[in-house]
Amino acid sequence: MSHILLVTSSPRGSEGLSTRYASQLAKRLAAQRPGTTLTVRDLTAAPLNHIGEAYVVGRVTPPNARTAAQGEAVQLAESLVAELAAADTVVIGSAMINFGPPSPLKAWFDHVVWPGVTFRYANDSVEGLLKGKKVYLVTAAGGNFSEEPLAAWDYQSRYLKHLLRFLGMTDIEHIRVEGVAYGPEALQAAVASADEALNSLLKHAA
Ligand SMILES: Cc1cc2nc3c(=O)[nH]c(=O)nc-3n(C[C@H](O)[C@H](O)[C@H](O)COP(=O)(O)O)c2cc1C
């Protein structure tokens, strides 16, 4: 049985193209795999707090010595890690905001990137502990970042892929919805190209 985790984060909610395509992909993947369960982590409807001292200190404090605030902060991070660890397939929707991912998605990574839990340092190197997952990363952007001259400024995809690989999630399929700010025709072309990419990907994932 497969378990899919869908993480969405566009500030535009369900109107966001990254949310639309990530949700569509997760639902269609689930539909073509009988018995699949789907968990939705909607970071726009229910944003996480930024990490704070309670989490940072709580994480390195033994459970029985934590304050109530530390216990609560660590428990939240533990539940997010468990939700991610339980998935064999992860679908992430990310809207480009000022060349990076939306801050709620950054906050989610800040909770799940955890030394000794989701990665560890070993023999002078780093080992990601969330191995064996398939990740579909859906990014939306106003500009065309898959080609020069903007490719060098694609901190969104590079950052997200770096974090995913850092945690051991190396099998990443990237779907771009891009160039949406260049006018109605460009938007239409971006949507058509994303539709085609999704259909082709789903055919191969069947
Ligand atoms: C506050 C804000 C900042 C943005 N920053 C960028 C940016 O740095 N580069 C870019 O190409 N597009 C930028 N955009 C355009 C969005 O990336 C684009 O509208 C994309 O479709 C957003 O994803 P969504 O459709 O999932 O909401 C920005 C949009 C907003 C609202």
The ligand as a MOL file (V3000), in Angstrom:
LIG
                    3D

  0  0  0     0  0            999 V3000
M  V30 BEGIN CTAB
M  V30 COUNTS 31 33 0 0 0
M  V30 BEGIN ATOM
M  V30 1 C 4.8910 38.4360 -3.0530 0
M  V30 2 C 5.2480 37.8060 -4.3570 0
M  V30 3 C 6.5790 37.6570 -4.6870 0
M  V30 4 C 6.9430 37.0760 -5.9020 0
M  V30 5 N 8.2660 36.9290 -6.2170 0
M  V30 6 C 8.6110 36.4230 -7.4140 0
M  V30 7 C 9.9870 36.2980 -7.7790 0
M  V30 8 O 10.8890 36.6050 -7.0350 0
M  V30 9 N 10.2630 35.8160 -9.0200 0
M  V30 10 C 9.2900 35.4290 -9.8960 0
M  V30 11 O 9.6130 34.9740 -10.9950 0
M  V30 12 N 7.9770 35.5020 -9.5610 0
M  V30 13 C 7.6250 35.9940 -8.3540 0
M  V30 14 N 6.3050 36.0880 -8.0100 0
M  V30 15 C 5.2880 35.5350 -8.9340 0
M  V30 16 C 4.8790 34.1420 -8.4680 0
M  V30 17 O 5.9940 33.2840 -8.3600 0
M  V30 18 C 3.8650 33.5430 -9.4370 0
M  V30 19 O 2.6770 34.3280 -9.3930 0
M  V30 20 C 3.5350 32.0990 -9.1260 0
M  V30 21 O 2.4790 31.6650 -9.9630 0
M  V30 22 C 3.1640 31.9320 -7.6710 0
M  V30 23 O 2.8410 30.5970 -7.3960 0
M  V30 24 P 1.3150 30.1600 -7.1460 0
M  V30 25 O 0.6190 30.3360 -8.4710 0
M  V30 26 O 1.4250 28.7570 -6.7050 0
M  V30 27 O 0.7690 31.0880 -6.0990 0
M  V30 28 C 5.9310 36.6460 -6.8010 0
M  V30 29 C 4.5800 36.7840 -6.4500 0
M  V30 30 C 4.2480 37.3360 -5.2400 0
M  V30 31 C 2.7850 37.4610 -4.8770 0
M  V30 END ATOM
M  V30 BEGIN BOND
M  V30 1 1 1 2
M  V30 2 1 2 3
M  V30 3 2 2 30
M  V30 4 2 3 4
M  V30 5 1 4 5
M  V30 6 1 4 28
M  V30 7 2 5 6
M  V30 8 1 6 7
M  V30 9 1 6 13
M  V30 10 2 7 8
M  V30 11 1 7 9
M  V30 12 1 9 10
M  V30 13 2 10 11
M  V30 14 1 10 12
M  V30 15 2 12 13
M  V30 16 1 13 14
M  V30 17 1 14 15
M  V30 18 1 14 28
M  V30 19 1 15 16
M  V30 20 1 16 17
M  V30 21 1 16 18
M  V30 22 1 18 19
M  V30 23 1 18 20
M  V30 24 1 20 21
M  V30 25 1 20 22
M  V30 26 1 22 23
M  V30 27 1 23 24
M  V30 28 2 24 25
M  V30 29 1 24 26
M  V30 30 1 24 27
M  V30 31 2 28 29
M  V30 32 1 29 30
M  V30 33 1 30 31
M  V30 END BOND
M  V30 END CTAB
M  END
